[in-house]
């Protein structure tokens, strides 16, 4: 893995947010960026490269990447449904949403469809309790979910892949 | 209708951007502090306002500021905690999404008061689009000369950076947040030393919630004493409440802290009553970690007084019969909801979010989750309920950070007030799989002992 000049400029900008010598603070934003540039997940190679960029050891990257839930350490589908299942979403029917996705795509939480298009994850509270049930879809939220909205999101995911 | 200090202009068209925000009177507080006030005077106004930390703990903000160490030649930092992750809480997101400049304006005033030349907003990574809104707003403030070197010719330099998290509730705990901002796992630190002495990169640091910092703007503009006239008792000013669950109008409401819980739930100005014509069964009024109360204890205190939306009234009766204001994450449950199942989802949440440093929390949250699931699935025994009680007691107070307490309290309160519902799951396992326990006696008026004097 190697970043282009343009990508490296982005890395430099991230590091400029901190005082001299505190570049390790850029680790979390840089892992987000690397994951996004690497097809949605962090390979060991990608993490080693991040360590090199920040002049820290690889283990310092691994211990962070394994701690935070937004980093995928395995490849994921092109579209990832992250359905919130904590209390307030449960009160508004998040279980039905998870069951409906299984009905439509045959995947349970943690699984990816055979064609590699969709991954389903269940996640804990995303701070959208008043707009439940909801899911995270890439950098955005999809709220007030219904079966019809899930159908539309599946169609959208398929269209994106073509 | 109560006064609004934070969200009054949140829906003015275009307020997300500097020009409109400025035209509506934005950044006046920055002009006032930089041109007419000393940093100490700003701290003094915040103290006078009685503002209490809006993240959940309710600690007086002005007092927290006055603890900040000021050793010669060492930088100091302000870090805004926008890692809003307590289930039921989504008020900071609302404020940042609709009126981001209010936070930035408050941060400049606070940075001046504290002597921070480089301040950070630590925002949960899932709020990615909000992070982008904030970055645009910061750039606009920079372009307008409200950030950068020598702001308004005052000699004060300040810049703001937006730092994303990556999915960890624990980073809402201030020392875990600082660890995360240093590029590490979010493991809370042992205190002391407190961040006010040794925080970000070993320097004196103040960590404040988004809403607390936004409240600095009206406090500076109107003066601390004026601010303190709103609300009641030690609950001064306004509070953002994010309401969710089985109500007609979920959303974020700014309340003056002088209304009753009943008015908040049933009035059309706020939650608009329970959805689908159902009855109120229970409520967790301050985010998932504060004690759940049955309807009867929620609306009236054990003394028979009307329960108000204030720090004091919500905690009236202690944990035996009261709860807490917490973060203002107001979760309402109707008569069809199962307290056992809801408590199970919360236990699962805390198990997932435990950082794993302290054994009571790491192990205990896992056990609580498994036992609650067992009871919910009709496989529990009576001794499991006692075991749950025993585990939560052994977590509470025995961990480095308050996540242990936050995990223990919901389980303790559920058993304290809804023990018969837990027992019903044990004695009627097959029935519990097909229907819920229902309202039972949870909404019946409490028997108040007649005064004997």
HADDOCK unambig.tbl for C-alpha pairs under 7 A between the chains (distance, minus, plus):
assign (segid A and resid 17 and name CA) (segid B and resid 161 and name CA) 6.41 0.50 0.50
assign (segid A and resid 24 and name CA) (segid B and resid 182 and name CA) 6.46 0.50 0.50
assign (segid A and resid 24 and name CA) (segid B and resid 183 and name CA) 5.37 0.50 0.50
assign (segid A and resid 25 and name CA) (segid B and resid 181 and name CA) 5.71 0.50 0.50
assign (segid A and resid 25 and name CA) (segid B and resid 182 and name CA) 4.38 0.50 0.50
assign (segid A and resid 25 and name CA) (segid B and resid 183 and name CA) 4.20 0.50 0.50
assign (segid A and resid 26 and name CA) (segid B and resid 183 and name CA) 6.46 0.50 0.50
assign (segid A and resid 27 and name CA) (segid B and resid 183 and name CA) 5.23 0.50 0.50
assign (segid A and resid 28 and name CA) (segid B and resid 165 and name CA) 6.75 0.50 0.50
assign (segid A and resid 28 and name CA) (segid B and resid 166 and name CA) 6.88 0.50 0.50
assign (segid A and resid 28 and name CA) (segid B and resid 183 and name CA) 6.11 0.50 0.50
assign (segid A and resid 29 and name CA) (segid B and resid 164 and name CA) 6.27 0.50 0.50
assign (segid A and resid 63 and name CA) (segid B and resid 185 and name CA) 6.85 0.50 0.50
assign (segid A and resid 64 and name CA) (segid B and resid 184 and name CA) 5.84 0.50 0.50
assign (segid A and resid 64 and name CA) (segid B and resid 185 and name CA) 5.15 0.50 0.50
assign (segid A and resid 67 and name CA) (segid B and resid 185 and name CA) 6.11 0.50 0.50
assign (segid A and resid 68 and name CA) (segid B and resid 166 and name CA) 5.44 0.50 0.50
assign (segid A and resid 68 and name CA) (segid B and resid 167 and name CA) 5.22 0.50 0.50
assign (segid A and resid 68 and name CA) (segid B and resid 168 and name CA) 5.80 0.50 0.50
assign (segid A and resid 69 and name CA) (segid B and resid 166 and name CA) 6.55 0.50 0.50
assign (segid A and resid 69 and name CA) (segid B and resid 167 and name CA) 4.92 0.50 0.50
assign (segid A and resid 69 and name CA) (segid B and resid 168 and name CA) 6.70 0.50 0.50
assign (segid A and resid 70 and name CA) (segid B and resid 166 and name CA) 5.25 0.50 0.50
assign (segid A and resid 70 and name CA) (segid B and resid 167 and name CA) 5.29 0.50 0.50
assign (segid A and resid 86 and name CA) (segid B and resid 345 and name CA) 5.47 0.50 0.50
assign (segid A and resid 86 and name CA) (segid B and resid 346 and name CA) 6.50 0.50 0.50
assign (segid A and resid 86 and name CA) (segid B and resid 349 and name CA) 6.65 0.50 0.50
assign (segid A and resid 87 and name CA) (segid B and resid 342 and name CA) 5.40 0.50 0.50
assign (segid A and resid 87 and name CA) (segid B and resid 345 and name CA) 5.43 0.50 0.50
assign (segid A and resid 87 and name CA) (segid B and resid 346 and name CA) 6.09 0.50 0.50
assign (segid A and resid 88 and name CA) (segid B and resid 88 and name CA) 6.32 0.50 0.50
assign (segid A and resid 88 and name CA) (segid B and resid 244 and name CA) 6.72 0.50 0.50
assign (segid A and resid 88 and name CA) (segid B and resid 245 and name CA) 5.51 0.50 0.50
assign (segid A and resid 88 and name CA) (segid B and resid 331 and name CA) 6.68 0.50 0.50
assign (segid A and resid 91 and name CA) (segid B and resid 245 and name CA) 6.01 0.50 0.50
assign (segid A and resid 92 and name CA) (segid B and resid 245 and name CA) 6.62 0.50 0.50
assign (segid A and resid 124 and name CA) (segid B and resid 349 and name CA) 6.03 0.50 0.50
assign (segid A and resid 125 and name CA) (segid B and resid 85 and name CA) 6.60 0.50 0.50
assign (segid A and resid 125 and name CA) (segid B and resid 87 and name CA) 5.53 0.50 0.50
assign (segid A and resid 126 and name CA) (segid B and resid 85 and name CA) 6.67 0.50 0.50
assign (segid A and resid 126 and name CA) (segid B and resid 126 and name CA) 6.87 0.50 0.50
assign (segid A and resid 127 and name CA) (segid B and resid 84 and name CA) 6.84 0.50 0.50
assign (segid A and resid 127 and name CA) (segid B and resid 85 and name CA) 5.99 0.50 0.50
assign (segid A and resid 127 and name CA) (segid B and resid 87 and name CA) 6.66 0.50 0.50
assign (segid A and resid 127 and name CA) (segid B and resid 88 and name CA) 6.92 0.50 0.50
assign (segid A and resid 127 and name CA) (segid B and resid 89 and name CA) 5.89 0.50 0.50
assign (segid A and resid 127 and name CA) (segid B and resid 90 and name CA) 4.87 0.50 0.50
assign (segid A and resid 128 and name CA) (segid B and resid 90 and name CA) 5.92 0.50 0.50
assign (segid A and resid 129 and name CA) (segid B and resid 88 and name CA) 5.49 0.50 0.50
assign (segid A and resid 129 and name CA) (segid B and resid 90 and name CA) 6.89 0.50 0.50
assign (segid A and resid 129 and name CA) (segid B and resid 244 and name CA) 5.74 0.50 0.50
assign (segid A and resid 130 and name CA) (segid B and resid 243 and name CA) 6.24 0.50 0.50
assign (segid A and resid 130 and name CA) (segid B and resid 244 and name CA) 4.43 0.50 0.50
assign (segid A and resid 130 and name CA) (segid B and resid 245 and name CA) 6.97 0.50 0.50
assign (segid A and resid 130 and name CA) (segid B and resid 250 and name CA) 4.85 0.50 0.50
assign (segid A and resid 130 and name CA) (segid B and resid 251 and name CA) 5.31 0.50 0.50
assign (segid A and resid 139 and name CA) (segid B and resid 128 and name CA) 5.60 0.50 0.50
assign (segid A and resid 139 and name CA) (segid B and resid 129 and name CA) 6.55 0.50 0.50
assign (segid A and resid 140 and name CA) (segid B and resid 129 and name CA) 6.62 0.50 0.50
